C-alpha cells in the first residue's frame, strides 16, 4: 500500500512541472508517517484482541473427565484406566505450596488447603478413601491430578497429610480404595458440564399464582445467615502392623544380586528367589524414607521392575 502511494506521488511529480520537487517529497514523507502510525495502531489492536480472547478461553475452560494415554516415569510404564475395584497399599507422600493454585491434568485447580490427591492411573476426577496404616485415621478425598513418583502410590495435599497426621514425617504407609458410586457421579458431572447444551435451559411450566398471608413478622433475615463449610469426616479404621519390603525383579543370576548389594552398600536384610529364568531380590523390612529412596536408586540402575510391598 505504501509503495503504491509513493509511486503515485512520483508520477504526479513527473507530470506536473509547476509543483516543486521538495513539496512533493515532503508530502510523501508525511503520507508514510500517517500510514505507519495507522498500521501500528491496527497491530496493537489485534494483539490486544488476541490477549483478550486467550483470557476468555481460560475463563471458559471447564473441568473435564480425563483418563489419558499410557506414559512413563523414569522408564516405568503406567496405564491409566477406569478401575472401580481399585484398592492398593503402599507409601503415601504429600505436596505443598509448590503446586498450590496450579492447573491439573483435567483443568481443575490444585489447592493444598483442600482434601485433594494425585494418582498415577485412576480417572480424573475420582473419589478415594485413604487410610493411614500407621495410626488408622482415614479420609475421603478427591483425586484431580497425576503425579510423577514411582515410589508412592498416591500424593495428597498438605491439608490431608496434616489431618492424617503424617505431615511432619512427610511419608506414611497407606491404603487407597476407590469409592465407586461417588467416582461415577463425578464422571457424569464432569462430562455433563462440557456438553454443548449444558447451559441451555427449558422454560418452567406455568403455575398458578399463590399468595401467602399471615407470615410471622419475626422471621429470620436471610442476609444475616452465615454459611459454614461442611465438617470433615475423619474416620478411624482398625489396622494391622505392616512392614515395607522392596521387590526387585529380572536379575540374570545370583552374582548380579551380590554385586548390586555391594555397590549400593545395603546393610538391610535381603533374600533372593529363583523364578523361572530370572532372580528376584527382596530387601526388608525397611524404613519408609529409605524404602522410598531405594526405589529411585534401583530404577536409575536400570531395574525398572521394582516395587514396594507392604506385608
C-alpha positions as CSV (number, residue, x, y, z in Angstrom):
1,X,0.0,0.0,0.0
2,X,2.8,2.4,0.9
3,X,4.7,1.6,-2.3
4,X,1.6,2.3,-4.4
5,X,1.0,5.7,-2.8
6,X,4.7,6.7,-3.2
7,X,4.6,5.6,-6.9
8,X,1.5,7.7,-7.4
9,X,3.1,10.8,-5.9
10,X,6.3,10.4,-8.0
11,X,4.0,10.2,-11.1
12,X,2.5,13.5,-10.1
13,X,6.0,14.9,-9.6
14,X,7.0,14.0,-13.1
15,X,3.7,15.0,-14.8
16,X,3.3,18.4,-13.1
17,X,6.2,20.7,-13.6
18,X,4.6,23.5,-11.7
19,X,4.7,21.6,-8.4
20,X,8.0,21.9,-6.6
21,X,10.0,18.7,-6.1
22,X,10.6,19.4,-2.4
23,X,7.0,19.9,-1.7
24,X,6.1,16.5,-3.3
25,X,8.9,14.8,-1.3
26,X,7.6,16.3,1.9
27,X,4.1,15.1,1.1
28,X,5.5,11.6,0.5
29,X,7.2,11.5,3.9
30,X,4.1,12.8,5.7
31,X,2.0,10.2,4.0
32,X,4.4,7.4,5.0
33,X,4.3,8.5,8.7
34,X,0.5,8.6,8.7
35,X,0.2,5.1,7.2
36,X,2.8,3.6,9.6
37,X,1.0,5.1,12.6
38,X,-2.3,3.6,11.5
39,X,-0.6,0.3,10.8
40,X,1.0,0.2,14.3
41,X,-2.4,1.0,15.9
42,X,-4.1,-1.8,14.0
43,X,-1.3,-4.3,15.0
44,X,-1.7,-3.2,18.7
45,X,-5.5,-3.7,18.5
46,X,-5.0,-7.1,17.0
47,X,-2.6,-8.1,19.8
48,X,-4.9,-6.8,22.5
49,X,-7.8,-8.7,21.0
50,X,-5.8,-11.9,20.9
51,X,-4.8,-11.5,24.6
52,X,-8.4,-10.9,25.5
53,X,-9.5,-13.9,23.6
54,X,-6.9,-16.1,25.4
55,X,-8.1,-14.8,28.7
56,X,-11.7,-15.6,27.8
57,X,-10.6,-19.1,26.7
58,X,-9.0,-19.6,30.2
59,X,-12.2,-18.5,31.9
60,X,-14.4,-20.6,29.7
61,X,-12.3,-23.8,30.2
62,X,-14.1,-26.3,32.3
63,X,-13.0,-29.3,34.4
64,X,-13.2,-32.4,32.2
65,X,-13.2,-36.2,32.7
66,X,-9.7,-37.5,32.0
67,X,-8.1,-40.9,31.8
68,X,-5.2,-40.3,29.4
69,X,-2.8,-42.5,27.4
70,X,0.0,-44.7,28.9
71,X,3.0,-42.8,30.0
72,X,6.4,-43.3,31.6
73,X,8.1,-42.1,34.8
74,X,11.9,-42.8,34.7
75,X,11.2,-45.6,32.2
76,X,8.5,-47.3,34.2
77,X,5.2,-47.6,32.3
78,X,1.8,-46.7,33.7
79,X,-1.6,-47.3,32.1
80,X,-4.4,-45.1,33.3
81,X,-7.8,-46.8,33.3
82,X,-11.2,-46.9,34.8
83,X,-11.0,-49.4,37.7
84,X,-13.8,-49.2,40.2
85,X,-12.5,-52.0,42.2
86,X,-9.1,-50.4,42.8
87,X,-7.6,-51.0,46.3
88,X,-3.9,-50.8,47.0
89,X,-1.4,-50.5,49.9
90,X,1.9,-48.7,49.6
91,X,3.5,-45.4,50.6
92,X,1.8,-42.0,50.5
93,X,3.5,-38.7,50.3
94,X,2.2,-35.1,50.1
95,X,2.7,-32.0,48.1
96,X,2.9,-28.4,49.4
97,X,2.8,-24.8,48.2
98,X,4.8,-25.6,45.0
99,X,1.6,-27.0,43.5
100,X,-0.9,-24.6,45.1
101,X,-3.2,-22.9,42.5
102,X,-1.6,-24.9,39.7
103,X,-3.8,-26.3,36.9
104,X,-4.2,-30.1,36.9
105,X,-4.3,-32.6,34.1
106,X,-8.1,-32.3,33.8
107,X,-8.1,-28.5,34.1
108,X,-9.0,-28.4,37.8
109,X,-7.1,-26.2,40.2
110,X,-4.9,-27.7,42.9
111,X,-5.3,-26.4,46.4
112,X,-3.0,-27.6,49.2
113,X,-5.7,-26.4,51.7
114,X,-8.3,-28.8,50.4
115,X,-8.9,-32.6,50.5
116,X,-7.3,-33.5,47.2
117,X,-4.9,-36.0,45.8
118,X,-2.8,-37.1,42.8
119,X,-2.7,-40.6,41.4
120,X,-0.8,-42.3,38.5
121,X,-3.6,-44.3,37.0
122,X,-7.1,-43.5,38.4
123,X,-9.6,-41.4,36.3
124,X,-9.6,-37.7,37.0
125,X,-11.7,-36.9,38.9
126,X,-12.1,-39.9,41.3
127,X,-13.2,-40.2,44.9
128,X,-11.0,-42.4,47.1
129,X,-10.7,-43.3,50.7
130,X,-7.2,-43.1,52.1
131,X,-6.2,-44.7,55.4
132,X,-3.0,-44.0,57.2
133,X,-1.9,-47.5,58.1
134,X,0.3,-46.3,60.9
135,X,-2.5,-44.8,63.0
136,X,-5.8,-45.9,61.4
137,X,-7.0,-42.4,60.5
138,X,-8.9,-42.2,57.2
139,X,-10.3,-39.5,54.9
140,X,-12.3,-39.3,51.7
141,X,-10.6,-37.2,49.2
142,X,-10.9,-36.2,45.5
143,X,-8.2,-37.2,43.0
144,X,-7.7,-34.5,40.5
145,X,-4.2,-34.9,39.0
146,X,-1.3,-37.2,38.0
147,X,1.9,-37.4,40.0
148,X,5.4,-38.5,38.9
149,X,6.8,-40.5,41.9
150,X,7.4,-44.2,41.3
151,X,7.8,-45.0,45.0
152,X,4.4,-43.7,46.3
153,X,1.0,-44.9,45.2
154,X,-0.6,-41.5,46.0
155,X,0.4,-37.9,46.7
156,X,-2.1,-35.9,48.9
157,X,-2.4,-32.3,49.7
158,X,-0.8,-30.7,52.7
159,X,-4.2,-30.5,54.4
160,X,-4.7,-34.2,54.0
161,X,-1.3,-35.0,55.4
162,X,-2.0,-32.8,58.4
163,X,-5.4,-34.4,59.1
164,X,-3.9,-37.9,58.7
165,X,-1.0,-36.9,61.0
166,X,1.9,-37.6,58.8
167,X,2.8,-34.0,57.8
168,X,5.9,-34.0,60.0
169,X,7.1,-37.4,58.8
170,X,6.4,-36.5,55.1
171,X,5.6,-40.1,54.3
172,X,3.5,-43.0,55.6
173,X,2.2,-46.4,54.9
174,X,-1.3,-46.1,53.4
175,X,-4.2,-47.9,51.8
176,X,-6.1,-46.3,48.9
177,X,-9.6,-47.5,47.9
178,X,-11.7,-46.0,45.1
179,X,-15.3,-45.2,46.1
180,X,-17.2,-46.5,43.1
181,X,-20.5,-44.6,43.2
182,X,-19.2,-41.1,44.1
183,X,-16.5,-41.5,41.4
184,X,-19.1,-42.4,38.8
185,X,-21.2,-39.4,39.8
186,X,-18.2,-37.1,39.4
187,X,-17.6,-38.6,36.0
188,X,-21.1,-37.8,34.9
189,X,-20.9,-34.3,36.3
190,X,-17.6,-33.6,34.6
191,X,-18.9,-34.9,31.2
192,X,-22.2,-33.0,31.6
193,X,-20.7,-29.6,32.1
194,X,-18.7,-30.0,28.9
195,X,-21.8,-30.8,26.9
196,X,-22.6,-28.1,24.3
197,X,-26.2,-28.0,25.5
198,X,-25.2,-27.7,29.2
199,X,-26.2,-24.1,29.5
200,X,-29.4,-24.5,27.6
201,X,-32.5,-24.4,29.9
202,X,-36.2,-25.0,29.4
203,X,-38.9,-22.6,30.4
204,X,-40.6,-23.5,33.6
205,X,-44.1,-25.0,33.4
206,X,-46.9,-22.5,34.0
207,X,-48.1,-22.4,37.6
208,X,-51.0,-20.8,39.4
209,X,-50.2,-17.6,41.3
210,X,-50.1,-18.3,45.0
211,X,-50.2,-15.7,47.8
212,X,-49.2,-16.4,51.4
213,X,-50.6,-14.3,54.2
214,X,-50.1,-14.1,58.0
215,X,-46.4,-14.7,57.7
216,X,-44.6,-14.4,61.0
217,X,-43.1,-10.9,61.2
218,X,-40.2,-12.2,63.3
219,X,-38.9,-14.5,60.5
220,X,-35.1,-14.5,60.3
221,X,-33.3,-12.2,57.9
222,X,-31.6,-14.4,55.4
223,X,-28.9,-11.9,54.7
224,X,-27.5,-12.4,58.2
225,X,-27.3,-16.2,58.0
226,X,-23.7,-17.4,58.0
227,X,-22.5,-20.1,55.6
228,X,-20.5,-22.8,57.2
229,X,-18.3,-25.4,55.5
230,X,-19.4,-29.0,56.0
231,X,-17.5,-30.8,58.7
232,X,-14.6,-33.0,57.7
233,X,-15.4,-36.6,58.5
234,X,-12.2,-38.2,59.8
235,X,-12.6,-42.0,60.2
236,X,-10.7,-44.4,62.4
237,X,-10.0,-47.8,61.0
238,X,-8.7,-51.0,62.5
239,X,-5.2,-51.6,61.2
240,X,-2.5,-54.3,61.1
241,X,1.2,-53.7,61.6
242,X,2.6,-53.9,58.0
243,X,6.3,-53.9,57.1
244,X,7.7,-52.4,53.9
245,X,9.7,-54.6,51.5
246,X,11.4,-53.8,48.2
247,X,11.0,-56.3,45.4
248,X,13.4,-56.0,42.5
249,X,12.9,-58.4,39.6
250,X,14.9,-59.5,36.5
251,X,18.3,-60.3,37.8
252,X,20.1,-62.7,35.5
253,X,21.9,-64.6,38.3
254,X,22.7,-64.6,42.0
255,X,26.1,-63.0,41.4
256,X,24.4,-59.9,39.9
257,X,22.4,-59.5,43.1
258,X,25.6,-59.7,45.2
259,X,27.3,-57.1,43.0
260,X,24.4,-54.5,43.3
261,X,24.1,-55.1,47.1
262,X,27.8,-54.4,47.5
263,X,27.8,-51.4,45.1
264,X,24.9,-49.7,46.9
265,X,26.3,-50.6,50.4
266,X,23.0,-52.1,51.5
267,X,23.2,-53.4,55.1
268,X,19.5,-54.3,55.5
269,X,18.3,-57.9,55.4
270,X,17.7,-59.4,52.0
271,X,16.8,-62.7,50.3
272,X,16.6,-63.8,46.7
273,X,14.4,-66.1,44.8
274,X,15.0,-68.0,41.6
275,X,11.8,-67.6,39.5
276,X,11.8,-69.4,36.1
277,X,14.5,-67.6,34.1
278,X,15.3,-64.7,36.4
279,X,16.2,-63.9,40.0
280,X,14.2,-61.7,42.4
281,X,15.8,-59.6,45.2
282,X,13.7,-58.9,48.3
283,X,15.0,-56.3,50.8
284,X,13.4,-55.5,54.1
285,X,11.7,-54.7,56.3
286,X,12.6,-51.1,55.5
287,X,12.1,-47.7,57.0
288,X,9.6,-45.6,54.9
289,X,12.1,-43.0,53.9
290,X,14.9,-45.5,53.0
291,X,12.4,-47.6,51.0
292,X,11.2,-44.5,49.1
293,X,14.9,-43.7,48.2
294,X,15.8,-47.3,47.2
295,X,13.0,-47.4,44.5
296,X,14.6,-44.5,42.6
297,X,18.0,-45.9,43.1
298,X,17.3,-49.3,41.6
299,X,15.3,-47.8,38.7
300,X,18.2,-45.4,37.9
301,X,20.4,-48.5,37.7
302,X,18.1,-50.0,35.1
303,X,15.9,-52.3,37.2
304,X,12.5,-50.9,36.1
305,X,10.5,-53.8,37.5
306,X,10.9,-52.5,41.1
307,X,8.0,-52.2,43.6
308,X,7.3,-51.7,47.3
309,X,5.2,-54.4,49.0
310,X,3.5,-54.0,52.4
311,X,3.0,-57.2,54.3
